[in-house]
Amino acid sequence: MTALTNEDSPVYVKLRQHIAAAVLRGDYRAGDQLPSVRALAAEYGANPLTVAKAYQRFQDDGYVEVRRGVGMFVLPGAAEKLRAVERAHFVEQVWPQVRAQIDLLGLSAAALLDGESALA
């Protein structure tokens, strides 16, 4: 899924990240219906096929189910499963890059984590 996307990420990845964050925050809980493809496309100015691709990835990963003629619904345990995948991705892929940048710039990781000025 990728915890952090950048401006170069494909639109469907950005949309997927938006929905994933909403699930992790609890905006969408188990059993909740996600916005329709058309509604989400209109909200983000995206092509409906792009939204459908993002939703398909959620379905393929087992976070949501499609109820034909009704919509897409968050499955029980989706937030926990998503959080575990996101944590693993962060620790294995994102954090090493962040840590390397911290070291390169001579910043204090402890100060950053404490919310202090790391520029001192």
KEKE-3310 file (N, C-alpha, C; in steps of 0.2 Angstrom, whole numbers, plus 5000, padded with zeros to 4 digits):
npx = (5004:5009:5014:5018:5015:5021:5022:5024:5018:5006:4989:4979:4985:4987:4973:4970:4978:4972:4959:4964:4970:4958:4951:4960:4960:4948:4937:4930:4922:4922:4910:4905:4899:4909:4912:4903:4910:4909:4905:4917:4926:4921:4923:4937:4941:4945:4947:4933:4937:4950:4947:4940:4950:4958:4949:4948:4960:4959:4949:4956:4966:4959:4952:4940:4923:4913:4896:4885:4876:4874:4885:4902:4910:4918:4927:4926:4940:4948:4954:4964:4972:4976:4983:4994:5000:5004:5012:5023:5028:5032:5042:5051:5053:5051:5056:5070:5075:5071:5078:5091:5091:5090:5102:5111:5108:5112:5104:5095:5087:5081:5077:5069:5058:5054:5048:5056:5066:5076:5086:5096)
npy = (4994:5007:5018:5032:5043:5050:5065:5060:5048:5036:5041:5032:5026:5036:5039:5027:5027:5038:5032:5021:5028:5034:5022:5018:5028:5027:5032:5025:5011:4993:4985:4997:5007:5012:5027:5029:5024:5034:5045:5047:5049:5061:5069:5070:5074:5064:5051:5039:5026:5025:5027:5015:5006:5008:5004:4991:4986:4986:4977:4965:4964:4960:4969:4975:4971:4968:4971:4967:4978:4986:4991:4995:4988:4989:4976:4966:4967:4973:4986:4982:4973:4981:4990:4982:4978:4991:4995:4986:4989:5003:5001:4993:4999:5013:5020:5017:5025:5038:5038:5038:5050:5059:5057:5061:5074:5078:5079:5077:5063:5060:5072:5076:5067:5070:5082:5093:5107:5101:5108:5113)
npz = (5000:5004:5014:5014:5001:4986:4975:4963:4963:4955:4952:4956:4967:4976:4978:4984:4995:5002:5005:5013:5024:5029:5034:5043:5052:5057:5051:5042:5046:5050:5040:5036:5022:5008:4999:4983:4967:4957:4966:4973:4963:4958:4969:4970:4957:4948:4936:4934:4931:4937:4950:4952:4950:4961:4971:4967:4971:4985:4986:4981:4991:5002:5010:5008:5003:4988:4986:4975:4966:4977:4984:4990:5004:5020:5027:5041:5053:5044:5046:5056:5049:5038:5046:5051:5039:5034:5045:5043:5031:5033:5042:5036:5023:5022:5034:5034:5024:5029:5040:5035:5029:5039:5046:5036:5035:5048:5058:5074:5078:5090:5095:5085:5087:5099:5097:5098:5093:5080:5074:5081)
capx = (5000:5014:5012:5019:5015:5024:5018:5025:5014:5000:4983:4975:4989:4985:4967:4970:4981:4967:4954:4967:4970:4952:4950:4965:4958:4941:4931:4926:4923:4919:4903:4903:4900:4913:4909:4903:4916:4907:4906:4924:4929:4919:4926:4944:4942:4948:4943:4930:4941:4955:4944:4938:4956:4960:4945:4949:4966:4957:4946:4961:4969:4954:4950:4933:4919:4908:4889:4882:4871:4873:4892:4908:4909:4924:4926:4929:4947:4952:4959:4970:4976:4979:4988:5000:5004:5007:5018:5029:5030:5035:5048:5056:5055:5051:5060:5077:5076:5070:5084:5097:5091:5091:5109:5114:5107:5115:5098:5094:5081:5078:5074:5063:5053:5051:5045:5060:5070:5082:5091:5101)
capy = (5000:5012:5023:5039:5043:5057:5068:5056:5042:5036:5044:5027:5025:5042:5038:5021:5029:5042:5028:5017:5032:5035:5016:5017:5033:5025:5036:5019:5005:4986:4986:5004:5007:5017:5031:5026:5026:5040:5050:5048:5052:5068:5073:5071:5076:5058:5047:5034:5020:5026:5025:5008:5002:5009:5000:4984:4984:4985:4971:4960:4963:4958:4974:4977:4967:4971:4969:4968:4982:4990:4995:4992:4988:4987:4970:4965:4966:4977:4991:4979:4970:4986:4993:4978:4979:4998:4996:4982:4993:5008:4999:4990:5003:5020:5022:5017:5031:5044:5038:5040:5058:5062:5056:5065:5081:5079:5081:5073:5059:5060:5079:5076:5063:5074:5088:5099:5109:5097:5112:5116)
capz = (5000:5004:5020:5011:4993:4984:4970:4957:4963:4951:4955:4960:4973:4980:4981:4989:5002:5005:5008:5018:5030:5032:5037:5049:5057:5059:5047:5039:5051:5048:5039:5033:5015:5005:4994:4976:4962:4954:4971:4975:4957:4958:4975:4969:4950:4945:4931:4938:4931:4941:4957:4952:4951:4968:4975:4966:4975:4991:4986:4980:4997:5007:5015:5007:4998:4984:4986:4969:4966:4983:4984:4993:5011:5024:5030:5048:5053:5038:5049:5059:5044:5035:5050:5051:5032:5034:5049:5041:5025:5036:5046:5031:5017:5023:5040:5033:5020:5033:5045:5031:5027:5046:5047:5031:5037:5054:5063:5080:5078:5097:5096:5081:5090:5105:5095:5099:5087:5078:5070:5086)
cpx = (5004:5011:5013:5019:5019:5020:5019:5021:5008:4994:4979:4979:4987:4978:4966:4973:4976:4962:4957:4968:4964:4950:4954:4963:4951:4935:4927:4928:4920:4912:4900:4904:4904:4909:4908:4909:4915:4908:4913:4928:4927:4923:4934:4946:4946:4944:4940:4934:4947:4953:4943:4945:4959:4956:4946:4955:4964:4953:4951:4964:4965:4952:4942:4930:4914:4901:4886:4876:4870:4879:4897:4908:4916:4922:4929:4936:4951:4957:4965:4974:4980:4985:4995:5004:5007:5013:5024:5032:5034:5042:5054:5058:5055:5056:5068:5079:5075:5076:5090:5097:5092:5099:5113:5114:5110:5110:5098:5087:5077:5074:5068:5057:5050:5048:5049:5063:5076:5087:5097:5107)
cpy = (5006:5018:5030:5039:5050:5059:5064:5049:5042:5038:5038:5025:5030:5041:5032:5023:5033:5037:5024:5022:5033:5028:5016:5022:5031:5028:5031:5013:4999:4987:4992:5003:5013:5021:5027:5028:5033:5046:5052:5051:5059:5072:5074:5073:5070:5055:5041:5027:5020:5024:5018:5004:5002:5004:4992:4981:4982:4978:4965:4959:4961:4963:4976:4971:4971:4968:4971:4972:4987:4994:4991:4993:4986:4981:4970:4963:4969:4982:4987:4976:4975:4989:4989:4978:4986:4998:4992:4986:4999:5006:4997:4994:5010:5023:5022:5023:5037:5044:5040:5048:5062:5062:5061:5072:5083:5081:5076:5070:5060:5067:5079:5072:5066:5080:5094:5101:5105:5101:5114:5112)
cpz = (5000:5009:5017:5004:4992:4978:4963:4957:4958:4955:4959:4966:4978:4983:4986:4995:5006:5009:5014:5025:5033:5036:5044:5054:5060:5056:5044:5043:5047:5046:5035:5025:5013:5000:4987:4972:4960:4959:4972:4969:4956:4963:4973:4961:4947:4940:4935:4937:4935:4948:4957:4953:4958:4972:4974:4970:4982:4992:4986:4987:5003:5012:5014:5003:4994:4985:4980:4969:4972:4984:4987:5000:5014:5027:5037:5048:5048:5041:5052:5054:5040:5039:5050:5045:5032:5039:5046:5035:5028:5038:5041:5025:5018:5028:5038:5028:5024:5038:5041:5030:5034:5047:5042:5033:5044:5059:5069:5079:5085:5097:5091:5084:5096:5103:5096:5092:5086:5075:5075:5086)
residu = (MET:THR:ALA:LEU:THR:ASN:GLU:ASP:SER:PRO:VAL:TYR:VAL:LYS:LEU:ARG:GLN:HIS:ILE:ALA:ALA:ALA:VAL:LEU:ARG:GLY:ASP:TYR:ARG:ALA:GLY:ASP:GLN:LEU:PRO:SER:VAL:ARG:ALA:LEU:ALA:ALA:GLU:TYR:GLY:ALA:ASN:PRO:LEU:THR:VAL:ALA:LYS:ALA:TYR:GLN:ARG:PHE:GLN:ASP:ASP:GLY:TYR:VAL:GLU:VAL:ARG:ARG:GLY:VAL:GLY:MET:PHE:VAL:LEU:PRO:GLY:ALA:ALA:GLU:LYS:LEU:ARG:ALA:VAL:GLU:ARG:ALA:HIS:PHE:VAL:GLU:GLN:VAL:TRP:PRO:GLN:VAL:ARG:ALA:GLN:ILE:ASP:LEU:LEU:GLY:LEU:SER:ALA:ALA:ALA:LEU:LEU:ASP:GLY:GLU:SER:ALA:LEU:ALA)
# end
